[in-house]
Amino acid sequence: MRILLARHGETPWNAEGRYQGQRDIALSETGEGQARALGQRLRELPITRAVASPLSRARRTAELALGDERAGLLTIDPGLAEIAHGDWEGLLASEIRARDPERLRAWRESPATVQMPGGGESLGQVLERAWPAFAAACEGLGEADTLLVVAHDAVNRVILCRILGLSLSRLWSFRQAPTTLNLLEGSGVDALEVVRLNDCQHHTPLFGEAVHRAL
């Protein structure tokens, strides 16, 4: 089976460097364009099944990537929602640095140790809900089937860490750009290999800048 694990397109908060978490921030005009570009790239590719986070930025990206003819394939799974950043949501990194500097330093240097403040999540908690959602989406897929999953930066990273056998402390060792594609292939969810990682060919040149300041 083949899995296309994508991130949502850019939002206004992404462009500003604000931590979004589970705030339901819609795609910007740029983000909509990125999602349409992803749709153009996937237009001729047979897709068997599609699932997205319930947050509108991921859901809309999936809709635009699928196009009208394949819209009926899309289902929603709350397990794929972005990490809950708690009290950090809506804030710039500079504002968090002023209010919660030690936790921000730990988030940058040892992210697996951090529990987000004010009812937020840890990366371990994200993995505990995202991996079952991902596995459920993969269930029953055959050798020639292709699944599209549209989720978020932290969600994609924890899923990829598990597949790659990396500790969650290695979360920052690769990037997840807007509407990036990660291609995974294997005979089952526990036998997946990463074929492509952070592929943004549809909207960003090979050496182009495709990173955001928040997460």
C-alpha positions in Angstrom: 0.0 0.0 0.0 1.0 3.6 -0.5 0.3 6.5 1.9 0.5 10.1 1.0 0.9 11.9 4.3 0.4 15.6 3.8 0.4 18.7 5.9 -2.2 21.5 5.5 -1.5 24.7 3.5 -0.4 28.0 5.0 -2.7 30.0 7.3 -2.4 33.7 8.3 -1.0 32.5 11.7 1.6 30.4 10.0 2.8 33.4 8.1 2.9 35.5 11.3 4.6 32.7 13.3 1.8 32.2 15.8 1.2 28.9 17.5 -2.1 27.5 16.3 -2.5 24.2 18.0 -6.2 23.3 18.0 -7.5 26.8 17.2 -9.5 26.5 14.0 -7.6 28.9 11.7 -8.6 28.8 8.0 -6.2 28.7 5.1 -4.9 31.9 3.8 -5.0 32.8 0.1 -1.5 31.5 -0.2 -2.5 28.3 1.6 -5.5 27.7 -0.8 -3.1 28.1 -3.7 -0.7 25.6 -2.2 -3.5 23.1 -1.8 -4.7 23.6 -5.3 -1.2 23.0 -6.5 -1.1 19.8 -4.5 -4.4 18.9 -6.2 -2.9 19.4 -9.6 0.0 17.2 -8.7 -2.3 14.4 -7.5 -4.9 14.9 -10.3 -3.9 11.8 -12.3 -3.1 9.6 -9.3 -5.6 7.0 -8.3 -6.6 7.5 -4.6 -8.5 4.8 -2.8 -9.2 6.5 0.4 -8.7 9.9 2.1 -8.8 11.1 5.7 -8.1 14.5 7.3 -8.0 16.2 10.6 -11.3 18.0 11.5 -9.6 21.4 11.7 -10.6 23.5 8.7 -7.1 24.1 7.5 -6.5 20.4 7.0 -10.0 19.5 5.9 -10.0 22.3 3.2 -6.5 21.2 2.0 -7.8 17.7 1.6 -10.8 18.9 -0.3 -8.8 21.0 -2.7 -6.2 18.2 -3.1 -8.9 15.7 -4.0 -11.0 17.9 -6.2 -14.8 17.8 -6.7 -14.8 14.4 -8.4 -13.1 12.6 -5.5 -14.7 14.7 -2.7 -16.8 11.7 -1.5 -13.6 9.8 -0.5 -12.9 12.1 2.4 -13.6 11.2 6.0 -12.6 13.0 9.1 -10.8 11.7 12.2 -10.4 13.8 15.3 -7.3 11.8 16.3 -5.4 13.6 13.6 -6.0 17.1 15.1 -2.9 19.2 15.8 -1.2 19.1 19.2 -3.1 21.2 21.8 -0.6 24.0 22.6 -2.8 25.2 25.5 -1.9 28.6 26.8 0.6 29.1 23.9 -2.1 29.1 21.2 -2.4 32.5 19.4 1.0 33.7 20.7 4.2 34.5 18.8 7.4 32.7 19.9 8.7 36.1 21.1 5.7 36.4 23.4 6.1 32.8 24.7 9.8 33.5 25.3 8.8 36.4 27.6 6.1 34.5 29.5 7.4 30.9 29.5 11.1 30.9 28.6 12.2 27.6 30.3 9.4 25.6 28.7 10.1 27.1 25.3 13.8 26.3 25.6 12.9 22.7 26.5 10.5 22.6 23.5 13.3 23.5 21.2 16.0 21.3 22.8 14.1 18.3 24.3 10.6 18.4 22.9 9.6 15.0 24.2 9.8 16.2 27.8 7.3 19.1 27.4 3.7 19.2 28.6 2.0 22.1 27.0 0.6 24.5 29.7 -3.1 25.2 30.4 -4.5 21.8 29.5 -2.2 21.3 26.4 -0.7 18.0 25.3 2.7 16.3 25.2 4.1 14.8 22.1 3.5 11.3 23.6 -0.1 12.1 24.1 -0.4 13.2 20.4 1.2 10.0 19.3 -1.2 8.0 21.5 -4.2 9.3 19.6 -2.7 10.0 16.1 -1.1 6.6 15.5 -4.4 4.6 16.1 -6.2 7.1 13.8 -3.5 6.6 11.1 -3.6 2.8 11.6 -7.4 2.8 11.3 -7.1 4.7 8.0 -4.7 2.2 6.7 -6.7 -0.8 7.7 -7.8 -3.1 4.8 -5.7 -1.3 2.1 -4.4 -3.6 -0.6 -1.0 -3.7 -2.3 -2.2 -1.3 -5.1 -4.2 1.0 -2.9 -3.3 4.6 -2.1 -4.4 6.6 1.0 -4.2 10.3 1.4 -3.9 11.6 4.9 -3.9 15.4 5.6 -2.9 16.4 9.1 -0.5 18.9 10.8 3.1 19.6 11.6 3.3 17.9 15.0 1.0 15.0 14.0 3.0 14.2 10.9 6.3 14.4 12.8 5.2 12.0 15.5 3.9 9.5 13.0 7.1 9.8 10.9 9.3 9.4 14.0 7.5 6.1 14.8 7.9 4.8 11.3 11.5 5.8 11.2 12.2 4.4 14.6 13.2 7.8 16.0 12.7 9.0 19.5 10.3 11.9 19.8 13.3 13.9 21.0 14.4 13.9 17.3 11.2 15.7 16.2 13.1 18.7 14.8 15.5 16.6 12.7 13.4 16.9 9.6 10.9 19.5 8.2 7.2 19.5 7.4 6.4 22.4 5.1 2.9 23.6 3.9 1.1 21.0 1.8 4.3 18.8 1.9 4.0 15.2 0.8 5.6 12.3 2.6 5.3 9.0 0.6 5.2 5.8 2.6 5.0 2.3 1.2 4.8 -1.1 2.7 2.7 -4.3 3.2 1.1 -3.0 6.4 1.1 -0.1 8.9 3.9 -1.7 10.9 6.1 -2.3 7.8 6.1 1.1 6.2 9.2 2.7 4.6 9.6 6.4 4.0 10.1 6.8 0.2 9.8 10.6 0.1 10.1 13.1 3.0 8.9 16.7 3.0 8.4 16.9 -0.8 7.1 20.3 -1.8 7.9 20.2 -5.5 4.4 21.4 -6.4 5.0 24.9 -4.9 8.6 25.3 -3.8 11.9 25.0 -5.7 14.4 22.5 -4.5 16.4 25.1 -2.6 13.5 27.3 -1.8 12.4 28.4 1.7 9.5 26.3 3.0 9.6 26.5 6.8 7.4 28.3 9.4 8.5 29.9 12.5 5.9 28.4 14.8 5.7 24.9 16.3 
